[in-house]
Each structure stands twice: as structure tokens, then as C-alpha cells.
Amino acid sequence: MFSTPLGVSSFQLDTANTQSRNTFGSTPVSGSMVPCRPVEKMAIEVSLVDFQGRVLPDQVLELAWGQTVYRLKSNAFGAVRFEGLEATSYPLTLLGLDRRTLDVPLVEALSSMWVLSSQPAEWSVLPPLAYPEAMHVVQPGEGVDTIAFDWGHLPETIWDAPQNGTLRAQRRWRNQLAAQDTLYIPPREPATLQVSAGFHYVLRFNGGVSRLRLRLAVGFEPQDGVPYLLEVPDAPSQQGTTRNGYIDTVVPAQTTRVTLVLDQGATRLDLPVGALLPLSDDRGVQQRLRNLGFPCASSDGTFDDVAKGVLHRFRSAVSLPHSDAVDDDVRGALFALHDQG
Amino acid sequence: MLTLRAEQLRVLDAHRQDQFLAGLEGHLQRHFPAFVAMQPRESLRTSLRAAVDEAVSVGLETRGDVSVYVNLCAVLGWDFASEPESAWLGALLRDTSIPSASYRLKLGVQELQRRLALELQQREARHRFESATDTERR
């Protein structure tokens, strides 16, 4: 968690900064006033954020004017500033994100300090950028939610594409893909909006989230009404009580760990989270055994003596006959307890 | 006609600098009294002078921007640019791929405010969680 030595709040800093500008203003540090040459050009600022206000770097945006474009990439802080513009409006195209993923939660006039621009605009004639359809070969641990984030789509846009019908029938859940599965990526439809010089636009990407479902159980008995706090890195903490043992929420798609806090803060469980492999894959079997409290020492799909011991305990717990086999009975029990539960 | 000699100009500049530093001291007293209380008055002036030099070295040109830079010092510590937790901010302020130092400062402040707001939400959620369950226990 980020912290400051004296616990200063965002509001306190904002108040101090406003006072700084009002008191000390644009006087040069040396104290000598230098007359500024008149500036007639203006700027447009754009901030790109996700649904939790986290910044989106490396997104390509362009303004158009006749046959020329002014193309910039959002910096590490998700920001873009177009300089040297006439006091008019321009079409702004966001090339890296599909239009269905975006909305504009904030449009505000730039403050007097930022509205004018003394730098030149960088208009040029550039070949258009194309984002055609593609095929994505799934890597271990990837699910549609993370893949969609990388391709600038909503997960549904990819998963529901008719071209992915066969894979949908095979895999049932969109975040249970097997390595080397091939996923069709539809072409992106770039978002375009009209923007005016002198304004700041906040564009919000509404993809990049993933459903997270945890179940608290003793043995296989779900624990209902248990108060919990879920801490997600670089995202707001979530508080609630389990329903039929479940914590069912959304987190950023790129999340790989969460901390579940229970028992008045006395118990803190650091949990890895991510896409599951399908049940047909023995590694997917091991993932589910681990999630149900039967951790195998290995997670590579091989069942050595330790993993076989774990398998025996699981089979016994669900009243299956003693065996070393990862058979349809085991997969069926895991499906019922874990996937369907 | 009034003619100023170089020595007179130097004295005038020094006087203006002292006035600016005094103004910054007053500003810190008003907005960050706990931070000011942590250090002797003499060292405050020395640290302020170093912070102003540092702000100028990253390209900030106006007293308003330098004062905002000093606010960052009050929030994160005088050496924030080299502290691991806030090194990102030091790197941003020196990142000349964003040409305007003033704009870099603005972006840094926005990101810091986002992190402070998130920290507050996380702290309050933890406090609410612990106090709610304490109440239930009683």
C-alpha cells in the first residue's frame, strides 16, 4: 500500500496547491517579471483511465484537420496534450481501443494556466493505422478477459464473435482456455469524438475487468454471512459478507494476487488469482484441487507420489472408490464442487 | 535616469529570494504544520533553499510551480525524488520526453492525488471492517 510519512490527504494537497498558485502565481523564480509575448494558440488535454481511475499509457490518439493528422501516444500517466491548436473543434480518434469500450465521464474547460499553448502543433500526413482482425494463440494462464484488455476490446466482443463458436462450445467458460487454443480477434472499431480547443477530456475504458469468485468453506460446507475485506493491489478495497460462502465481485483483469482479510483482521490470506486451465487438462485438475484445499506439490499436470496422495484424500472426501486415476469421476466431482458450485 | 550597479542587482535578487523563501515558510506553516514542526527553523530554511534549487534544476520556472514542488516535499519528504516509494515522481519530473516541466509537475500531482485517495479508501475500509467486526463481537 502507498503511504506518506505524515498521512496527508489528497484534499489537503489540493488545497495547498491551489493556494500556491494563487499566492506565488506565474512570477519567475528570480522574482523579475519578464513580459510574455502574446499567445493565441490553444491546447486540448486528454486523460485515459480505466473504470477504477487507473491510467492507461501507450494509447494512440489523433486529431484530424483536412488531410493531416496530429498523432500522439498517451504517456506513462495516461495523458496527452495537443499543443498549438486553433480555437475550434476537431475530430479525435482513439485508435487502440474499440469504441464499445469507451465513455467520456468528464469534459472540463482547461484552467487559465493551461488553456494557452506556446508550442507548435505537429500536423503531418501519415499513413492511417489499421487494426484488422487477428488470430490469438492462447498462452498458459491467459483468459479472454486479459486477452481482451491487451487487444482493446470488451471480453464479450471477442468471446461472442461467431468465429469463436467452436471454442465456446469446447471450453464453456471464457477464462478457462487451454494453451494453444486459437481465439479470433475481431477488427477494432476506433472511437471518434468531437473535441474543442481549451478543454480537457477524460476517456474511460470500460473493459479490463474480470469476475472474481471465491468460496469460503470448511470441508465442503460453505460459510455463509462471514464478514470479509478484499484487498486488491492498486484498486479500492471491497468489504462485505459471504453469501452461501461466496465472494462474487469484479477486479482489474490483470490482477494476479488479492488479499482476503477475515476474523477482525487477524487472518490475512494472500491468494493467487487468474484464469483456470480447462478440466480436461491435468494441470486444470491440480488447480482446482489446490483451490478446494487439496494442494498438490506440483502444478505441471504430473501426478507423483505426493500428488497421488492428495488425489486419494480428495477421492475419499467425495466418496469415490480408492484409485490413482484422474478419471471422469474426479473431473465430474471437481466440476460440481468447483466450477458449478 | 536610475542606474543600478551589478552589486546592487545582486543584493536586490538576494532580497527577492529571501522574501520568496519567507513566503514559502509561511505557506508550509499554514498547510503542513506537522511537517514544519518536525524540524528546527534554521534547517527548514536550508532545506527550502535546496528544494527550490532542485525544482529549478528539473526545469520549473515560476514561483507557483516551485511552491507546488515544495508541497510535494511536505507530503513525501525532502528527498522524495530518491526515495523508492516516490522515485516514480522524481523520474517523471526529469522526463524530458514531456517537454514542459510545468506539465510534468501537473501530471505528477494528479497521479499523487490518485494514490493518496486510494490509500485513504483502503485505510478507511480496513478501519470500518475492523471496527464493525469489533462491534459485532461485543
Interface residues (C-beta under 8 A of the other chain):
Chain A: M1 F2 S3 T4 P5 L6 V8 S9 S10 Q12 L13 D14 T15 A16 N17 Q19 S20 R21 T23 F24 G25 S26 T27 P28 V29 S30 G31 S32 S47 G53 R54 V55 N75 A76 F77 A79 R81 M113 W114 Q119 P227 L229 E231 D234 A235 P236 S237 Q238 Q239 V261 D263 Q264 G265
Chain B: D13 R16 Q17 Q19 F20 G23 H27 R30 H31 F32 A34 F35 V52 A55 V56 L60 E61 T62 R63 G64 V66 S67 V68 V70 N71 A74 V75 L76 G77 E85 L92 D95 S97 I98 P99 S100 Y103 K106 L107 G108 V109 Q110 E111 L112 Q113 R114 R115 L116 A117 L118 E119 L120 Q121 Q122 R123 A125 R126 R128 F129 E130 A132 T133 D134 E136 R137
